Amino acid sequence: MLQLDLFPTYGLADSVASTTFQDNMKLPLHRWYRYTAGFSGAWVGEMLEKWKREGRSRVLDPFAGSGTVLVESMLHGVDASGIESHPYVYNIAAAKLQWDDFDAEELAGGCLEVLRKAKLKEISRTEYPALITKCFPPDTLKKLEALKVSCREVEDDKLRNIVWFIITSILRSASPVGTAQWQYIQPNKTKAKVLDPFAAYESKLAEMLEDIQKLKGRFGASSSAVILKEDARNIVSVPEKWADMVITSPPYANNYDYADAMRLEMLFWDDINGWKDLVDKVGVNLIRACTQHVSALKDSVGYMSSELLAPIRDEIEEKYFLLKDERSKHGGKKNYHTMVAAYFYDMAQVFWSLERVTSDNCTMCFVVGDSAPYGIHIPVDEWLGKLAQAAGFNDYSFEKLRDRNTKWKNRKHRVPLKEGRLWINK
């Protein structure tokens, strides 16, 4: 039996590891789903305890992801609200937050009954999207389809959500191709360790039951944690001046497509049919941090004339035209210039939205990293700080934790980058 320290002392307050999800794979609840874009739950717990001693009691995460801040708030007796616009990531966080709703024995019985029914299913479906057939051999796909059909037959909403979560969390481990968590799919690559879907389902359930049994009854503090399927650019369900803490990590302006990151899962559950569905159902709701999200803008410069970008207009215009000129020298001709403009326009809206829902003594911590598309450096922390001040926040400072892009092999540019915490005070 794996022994878990519920509150491990990592000393993460100034640690490089606090900006990564790495340590979460040792922590109960967090380890249920590897969310590469996340950050350390142990560090969040340390911050919540520190801020509680200062009299703070309500935390907001406008980019909630898989629910790291929300889970920690439940464990530390802090009220929390999370905003997440990606429908699948929202569902993952929502399922994790149900951990305290079930008796372990009851949950085990319900989930194992789904598995029993799946093993008896006769699956006749043979037509699937091309990406699905590239990722899963026929026998594996039959077992996964049987689990999916059995999941849809569950009448209880909460139990069905948990079963959906279990199946979603094992999809990539059941594939023999390059499907590491949250990477783009690489059908031409293979991996050595591949799990049988039924065995993976049972193993994931056992892991979850172990955590629930360890945590159940250990936390008596009254607190609530809710995840809201909303857009951080327009937070409508959080009351004015509600949050006195904000801990979050927005998408980095590094051309990673968060919509595409879960294409495999959405295709498997028949929620999208192709690229257009992905854009229409997911991409439109996300901060525009990649060129795929701005392809329709082409050379539009409308955002830079907005008052929202007034604090950084001269600087962003300079970078915009440098990127536009550099674009013509590259075969891919990526629209980094319009992506940068759209990204900071979107983030300016986020700060104005946060100004409404944060208290007069609120402290915010944004885990961020800068970027250098086509080798042209974008000072993300500085520009975000200035946009926050323009939205009504008092001051900002950046705490560097680590260097990025220092291993030059296979890199497209050699501009040193950094990652750290942007602290913003009301």
N, C-alpha and C positions, 0 to 999 in steps of 0.2 A: 504494500500500500504506500502510495506516494505521500510523504509528510509535507504539509504546507504550513508555513508561518503566515498567519493571516495578516500581520502587519510587519513584514520584514524591514529591517533597518538597512537600507541601501546607502544612506547618506547622499541622496540624489539631488539635493538642492543645487549643487554646483557641478553636477556630473554630466559628462558627455552623453551617458546612457539615457538621461531623462528625456531627450528629444526623440528617442526611438521606441519601437514597440517591443524590443528584444526581451526585456525583463518581464513583460506581461505574460509570456508563455510559462512562467513559473507561478503565476498568481491565480487564485480561484476566480471563476467567472470570466476574467479577461482572457484566459487561455482557451476558452471555448471557440474562439474564432481569431485567426491570425490576420490582423488588419495592418498591413505594411505601412499605411499612411498615418498610423497612430503614434502616440507618445506614451511615456511610462505612467502606469497607474500608481505605482509606488510614489513617484514624485508628486502626482496630483494629491494623493493622500497626505503627504507631508505638508503641501501648501494649504490644504483645507484645514488641517489641525492648527497650523500657524495662524491662519486668518480667523479661525474660530476663537482663538485666545484674544484676538483683537476686537471681538464682538461682532464679527460678520457671520451671517447665517444662510445666505442665498447665493447660489452660483449659477451662472449661465454659460453655456457653450454654444455659440452660434454656428459652429461647424462640428456637430456632435459625433459624426462618424459612427464607429461601432459602439459608442457609449462609454468610453473610458471615464470621462468626468462624471457621468451620471451614475455609473456603478460605484465609483469611489464615494460619491455623495451619500449613497444608501448605506455604505459601510461606516461612514463617519458622522452620520446624523445631521446631514446638511440638506436643505431643500434645494432642488436643482431643476432647471429646465434646459432642454437641448433642442437645437434647431437642426434639422437635416433634410435637404431637398432631394437627395438621391433616393428614389423609392426603395431600392434593394438594401442599401446601407441602413436606411430608416428601419426596415423590417428586421434586420439583424440586431440593431440596438434594442428595438421594442421587445424582441424575443428574450434577449439577455436580461432585460429588466423584469421579466416575469419570474425570475428565479425564486422569489419568496412567496409566490402564489400557490406553489404546489407542495404537498407532502411528498417526500422522496419515493415512498412505496407506491403511492397513487400514480405518480409520474412514470415510474418504472413499468407498472402494469399497463398503462395506456400506450406507452411507446413500444413496448414489446409486443402488444397485441397487433399494432400496425405492422411490425416486422413479421409476425407469424402469418398475417394475411398476405403480405407481399410475397412470401416464400411459396404460397399456394397459387399465386396469380399465373394465368396463362396469357402471355403478352403476344398479341398479333401485329402490333404496329411495326412497320419497317421503314417508313418514310420519315426522315428527320432533316433538319438544316445541315448543310455541308459541314459546318464547324463541329457539330455534335458527332457526326460519324467519323470525322478525322480524329477526335479526341477519345472516343470510346469504342472498343471492340464490341461486336454484336452481343456476346454473352453478358458482358458488363452492362451494356445499354438495356438489355432486357431486365436485369435486376434493378437498375436505377428507375426504369419506367414502372416496374412493379411497385417500388417504394412510392413513387410519385402518385400513382393511381390510388394506392392505399391511404396516402396522406389526404387526398381530396375527399375520401369517404369519411373522414373523422368529423363528427358532428359538433363537438365542443370546440369553440373558436380558439381558446387559449391552448388547448392540447394540440390542435392542428398547427398553430403558429410554432410551437416547440418542435413538432415533427418536421415542419418545413425547414426550420433552422438547422436541425440535425442533418437532413438530406443535403441542404445547400452547403453546409460546412464540409461535407465529405466528397463533394463532386470532384474536386481537383486531385485529391489523394487517390481516387479510384481510376484516374486516367494514366495511361502509360506514356503520354507525350508531355511536352514541356508546358506544364500548367501550374507552375509555382504560384502561390497565393498572390493575387493582385498584380501579377505580371501579365503582359500581353501574351496571348496563346502562341506557342511555337510548335506547330504540329510535326515539324521535321526533326525535333529533338526528342530524346527518350529519357526516362528516369529509371533508376534501379529499383526503387521501392514503390510498389503499386499495391493498393489494398483492395480486397474483395469488398464490394459495396455493402453486403449484409454484415460482414465482420466489422467494417469501418463504422457502420451505423451503431452496432452494439457497443463498440469501443468508445465512440463519442458519447453515447448515452451513459455508460459507466463513469466516464470522466465527469460529466455534468452531475450525476447523482452523488458522486463523492464530494464535490464542492458544496452542493446543497445541504448534505448531511453535516458537513463541517461548519457551515455558516448559520444554519437554521437555529434561531434562538440565541445567537451570540451577540446580536445587535439590538438593543432595546430602545435606542433613541428614536423618537418619532420624527420621521422626515419623509418627504415625497420626492420622487424623481420622475419627470415626464419627458417624453420625446415628442416633438411636434414636427409634422411634415410640412415645413414652411421654408420660405426663402429668406436667408439672412439679410438680404438687401431690403426686405420689407417685413419685419417681425410684427405680427399683428396680435398674437395670442398671449404675449407676456405683458403684464401690467406696467404702467409707467413707473419708473424709478424702482423697479422690483429688485434688480440684482445689485449686490454690493461686492460681488466677485465675478470676474470673467476669466476663464481658462479655455484656450482654444488653439487650434492650428489651422489656418485657412489653407486652401490649395496653394501650392507654390507656383510661381509664374515660370515653370520649366517645361511646358509643353507636354505634360502628362495628362492623358484624357481619362478623367474619372468616370465618364459615361461608358467608355469602351472597356474599362477594367472589369466589368461584370457582364460582358456580352455573353460569355459562356453560360452563366447561371440563368440569365434572362431568356436565352434561347431554349435552354433545357426545360424551363417552366412554361414555355409557350407564351411568354409575355411580349415578345417581339418577334418579328419575322425577318428583320434585316436591318441594314444601316439606317434607313429613313426612320423606322420605328424607334431606334436607339436615340436618334437626334431629337425626334418629336416628343418622346416620353421622358427622356432623361436629360439630354444635353441642354435643352432650353432653360432648365431650372438651375443650372450650375454656374458658379463663378467662371468667367471665361479666361481660363488659364492655359489654353492650348490653341494652336492654330486651326484645328478642326472646328472649333466653336465660332470662329470669326471669318470663315471662308466667304460668307455672303457679303461681308463688309468691304472686302477688297481694299481699296485705298481710301476709304472713308475716314475723314478726320473730324467728324462732327463731335465726337466725345471731347476732344481737346478744347473745344470752345465753350464747354459747359463750365458753369461756375463751380461745380463740384471739384474740378481739377485746377482751379485757379491757384492754389498754393504751390503747385509743382508745374505749372503750365510751361514756363520757359525750359525747364529741365527735360520734361517729357517730350516736348516738341523737338528738342535737339536729338534725343535718342530715337525718336520716331523717324526722322529723316535719315539718320545714320543707318538705321535698320532697313529702311526702304531702299537706300542706295546699295547696301551690302547684299540685299536679297537678289538683285540682278546678277550678282557674281556667282550664284550657287544654282546648281541644277534643280534642286527641289523647290526653290522659290517660295519658301514658307513665309506666311504673312505674320512674321513676328512683330512688325511695326503696328499693325492693327490689333494684334493680341495684347501687346503691352498697354495700348491706349484703353482697350476695353476692360482689361484686368483692373487697372487702377480706378477707372470709372466705377466699376462694380464694387470695389473695396471702399471707395468713398461713400457709396450708398450704404454699405454695411455700417460704417462708423456713424452716419447720421441716424440710422435705425437703432444702433446701440445707445446712442446718446439719450434717446427717449426712454429706454427701459432700464437704464442704470441709475443707481442712487448718486447723491451728490458727493459721497466719499468712496465711490467705487474704484477699485484697482483692477486693471486688466493685464493679462499676460498672453501674448501671442507668440507661439513657437513658429518662427519663420526662417526662411533661407533666401538669399539673393539669387540672381540668375545672370546669365551672359549669353543670350541667343546670338548666334553668329559671332561670338567672341566680343560682343558689346555689352559692357557691364551695366546692369540695372540695380541701383541701390534700393532694394525693396524695403528694408527696415526704415531707412531715412524717409522715403516717400510715404510709407504708411503712417509713420509718426506725424508727418506734416498734415496729412489728410485727417488724422484723428484730432489734431489741434483745431483745424478749421471747423470740425463738426461740433466743437464745444468742450473737448477734453483739454486739461491744463498743460501737461508736459509728458515727455516720453524719453526713454533711454533704452539702449540696446546692450544686452549682455551676451557676448560671444561665448559659445560653448565648444565649437569645433570647426575645423577647416573642412571644406568639401572640394571635390574635383582636384585633389592633389596627386592622384595616381593617373598619370597622363596617358597610359596605354589605352588605345581605342577611343580617346576623347576627341571631340570635334574642335575644341578650343582649349587654351591653356591659361584661362583667366582664373586665378584663385577665388574660390567662393567660401562663404561662411554660413553657419547656422547657429541660431541662438534664440534668446527670448527678448521680445519687444515689450517693455513694461510701459503702460499708459495709465495715467492717473486722472481722475475727474477733478 
